[in-house]
Amino acid sequence: MGLRMRSSSRPTLTSSQGTTGRPRTGVISGYVFRVIREQLALTQEEVAEHLRVSADTIAGWESGRRPLTAVPVGQMLVHRHRLMQTGTAPALLKALDRALEADVLLACALDDEADVEDSPLGAWVMQRDLVEVLAWPLIDVPPEPVRDLPDPPRRRRGPAPAGPELSASGRTRFFTQMRRTAEQARGDDQFLLRRQALYLSGYDDQPDTSEWLAHQQSTERPSGWLARWLNSRSFAAVSARQGDRHRMSHFIDTALIDDDAGEAANLNYWAYWIGETAHPELSDDFIAARTPGPWPGNKLLTHLAQGLTPHHGYLDLNIHSVWSLLQVRPHLLRSGAAGHALRDRLPVMLDGRELSVRGRRELESMRYAIRLAEA
């Protein structure tokens, strides 16, 4: 969740709008398709032959001129199967699926005529793999499946964008719509919609974003423990992304420490966010389980350990979440890659000067637990 803001120096394409003014829906999936083709070392003509379409169709998909989201579902499955047969990495195929979904969400956000109450953002609780893909053209940070890919086997012909791009006006429309959605989504039945619109609004690098988010939290009066807890967590997370780590520290002190329900909710949220759970949730209710859910924890520990870096915006939350996770899943210290990832990070962190008193104490506790596990 610790993504950086888009650099304003990057050139953007201005063709994310059709001639009718309606937003296109293929900018993200088209770029992921291009990444897949380049990783296969195929030209547009060669992949067109594999998929039994024209080379112009491939060019249209990759540019967004012919959105992949407009391809009928059955035909898209056929294309997907043929991509599998050519040796496409499963992670990239999954990224393509998420990109198609992200393009639909993006198109809805860019539609000025869409009703807030019809926004798909409130249909289910989003997970990291989708949010990272959706945020890609907004903040210029590639999602994990494509972040560390090797250079394409074939050199690109001519200049090419480094990722899916929106025009400056397109990004402005997106964030304007997110703010409008958050401001208009009121009531318990629209809490999820408001929460996720606020979270996406936090990616906006405009100078007034922090102030606007603070105002939104101050005017929110959620009913029920879970809604209040989620409101505090979301605001702390967005504030940390904006550079304010004090709010996160306050959240940990007031909503996690000495609060079993808060600790369980934090772990349940994390596990769902990074994909430890097998199915999508339609509401936030699962987070309120009084004990951590039946997810293994290996993937979560690995993810959190990777976030143990001195300047990570969520450093305090990552440290405390690892500490809390090991209280309920102590066997993870002996679980291969996950345990090794934590062992590798601890010496680096404890030698640093960026730690809070609480963070250093919790890291020392983890080191002691590792020594006991190895004894």
JOLINRA-V891342 format. One record per residue. N is the residue number from 1. PHI is phi in degrees with one decimal (none if undefined). Layout:
BEGIN
n/phi
N/PHI
N/PHI
END
This chain:
BEGIN
n/phi
1/none
2/-86.7
3/-98.3
4/-91.6
5/-80.9
6/-65.9
7/-76.4
8/-72.9
9/-85.7
10/-78.3
11/-69.7
12/-122.3
13/-78.5
14/-110.8
15/-106.5
16/-84.5
17/-116.0
18/-78.1
19/-68.6
20/-84.6
21/88.8
22/-77.7
23/-68.9
24/-73.1
25/-127.6
26/-120.2
27/-65.8
28/-83.5
29/-64.2
30/-63.7
31/-70.3
32/-62.7
33/-59.2
34/-62.8
35/-59.4
36/-59.5
37/-60.4
38/-68.0
39/-68.6
40/-82.2
41/60.5
42/-112.9
43/-80.0
44/-61.2
45/-67.3
46/-69.7
47/-70.5
48/-61.7
49/-65.3
50/-62.6
51/-90.9
52/62.4
53/-130.8
54/-82.6
55/-63.5
56/-65.7
57/-64.2
58/-60.8
59/-61.3
60/-66.6
61/-62.0
62/-67.8
63/-85.9
64/88.5
65/-63.6
66/-118.0
67/-59.4
68/-61.9
69/-67.3
70/-87.3
71/-73.2
72/-55.3
73/-55.8
74/-61.0
75/-68.2
76/-64.2
77/-65.4
78/-61.9
79/-60.0
80/-62.4
81/-63.7
82/-70.1
83/-65.7
84/-61.7
85/-66.6
86/-82.7
87/98.8
88/-62.3
89/-62.1
90/-54.8
91/-63.6
92/-74.7
93/-64.7
94/-65.6
95/-63.1
96/-65.3
97/-58.6
98/-67.0
99/-66.5
100/-61.4
101/-65.2
102/-63.5
103/-63.4
104/-64.8
105/-63.0
106/-64.3
107/-62.8
108/-63.3
109/-69.4
110/-88.4
111/-90.2
112/-65.3
113/-92.4
114/-72.5
115/-78.8
116/-57.4
117/-65.0
118/-94.1
119/-63.1
120/-70.6
121/-63.1
122/-98.8
123/-81.4
124/-157.4
125/-81.0
126/-74.5
127/-114.1
128/-58.1
129/-61.1
130/-78.5
131/-62.6
132/-62.2
133/-69.6
134/-63.0
135/-78.2
136/-51.2
137/-73.7
138/-92.6
139/-127.6
140/65.7
141/-120.2
142/-68.2
143/-71.5
144/-53.8
145/-60.4
146/-114.3
147/-65.3
148/-116.1
149/-68.2
150/-67.8
151/-59.3
152/-56.0
153/-58.6
154/-106.0
155/-71.4
156/-69.7
157/-92.5
158/81.4
159/-67.5
160/-146.6
161/-64.8
162/-85.1
163/-176.5
164/-64.7
165/-127.0
166/-114.7
167/-68.5
168/-59.0
169/-67.6
170/-66.1
171/-65.7
172/-61.9
173/-63.5
174/-61.2
175/-70.2
176/-62.7
177/-68.1
178/-63.9
179/-66.0
180/-61.8
181/-63.2
182/-63.4
183/-72.7
184/-93.4
185/-79.7
186/-129.2
187/95.9
188/-60.6
189/-73.7
190/-118.2
191/-62.7
192/-61.7
193/-59.8
194/-64.1
195/-60.4
196/-75.5
197/-67.3
198/-63.7
199/-61.8
200/-68.1
201/-61.7
202/-66.1
203/-79.0
204/-70.4
205/-97.0
206/-69.5
207/-60.1
208/-91.9
209/-61.8
210/-60.6
211/-64.8
212/-64.0
213/-63.4
214/-61.9
215/-64.3
216/-62.5
217/-68.8
218/-68.9
219/-93.0
220/-84.8
221/-126.5
222/-66.5
223/-98.7
224/94.5
225/-61.3
226/-62.7
227/-62.3
228/-66.4
229/-64.1
230/-65.7
231/-61.4
232/-66.9
233/-65.6
234/-61.5
235/-66.9
236/-64.1
237/-65.4
238/-66.6
239/-62.2
240/-62.9
241/-64.7
242/-83.2
243/104.6
244/-99.1
245/-87.5
246/-67.3
247/-65.9
248/-66.8
249/-62.3
250/-64.1
251/-61.5
252/-61.7
253/-66.4
254/-101.5
255/-118.3
256/-123.5
257/-58.4
258/60.1
259/-132.8
260/-60.1
261/-64.8
262/-66.2
263/-63.4
264/-64.3
265/-62.7
266/-61.1
267/-69.6
268/-62.2
269/-64.5
270/-57.8
271/-60.3
272/-69.1
273/-57.6
274/-94.4
275/93.2
276/-71.6
277/-89.9
278/-90.6
279/-137.0
280/-71.6
281/-103.7
282/-90.4
283/-149.6
284/-82.9
285/-58.8
286/-62.0
287/-66.8
288/-83.0
289/-56.3
290/-70.2
291/-129.3
292/-56.7
293/-66.8
294/-82.6
295/-91.5
296/-65.4
297/105.8
298/-61.5
299/-65.0
300/-66.2
301/-62.0
302/-60.9
303/-61.6
304/-66.4
305/-62.6
306/-65.5
307/-86.7
308/-86.7
309/-127.4
310/-54.0
311/-105.6
312/-67.1
313/-61.1
314/-103.0
315/-54.6
316/-61.0
317/-68.4
318/-62.3
319/-61.8
320/-64.9
321/-66.7
322/-62.6
323/-56.7
324/-66.5
325/-61.1
326/-71.3
327/-67.8
328/-104.2
329/-132.4
330/-61.9
331/-65.5
332/-63.7
333/-64.6
334/-110.2
335/-104.3
336/68.3
337/-59.7
338/-64.0
339/-65.0
340/-65.9
341/-60.3
342/-69.8
343/-57.1
344/-69.5
345/-83.6
346/-57.9
347/-59.5
348/-63.3
349/-68.1
350/-69.4
351/-84.9
352/-86.0
353/-115.6
354/-91.0
355/-84.7
356/-77.6
357/-60.0
358/-64.2
359/-61.6
360/-64.8
361/-62.8
362/-70.8
363/-66.7
364/-62.4
365/-62.7
366/-65.4
367/-61.5
368/-64.6
369/-64.1
370/-64.1
371/-61.5
372/-64.4
373/-65.2
374/-87.6
375/-71.3
END
